[in-house]
Amino acid sequence: MVAQLKDTEEDHAHWLEQQLRLIELIGEGNYYQSQL
């Protein structure tokens, strides 16, 4: 179970890093608009 939680946390961290890179590339306004 601990390994599964660690995996989930790593996946979430990776997703968050990708989102932050995307914001840097396209800007906050475009990012938020793409999420609607």
Secondary structure, 3 states (H helix, E strand, C coil): CHHHHHHHHHHHHHHHHHHHHHHHHHCHHHHHHHHC
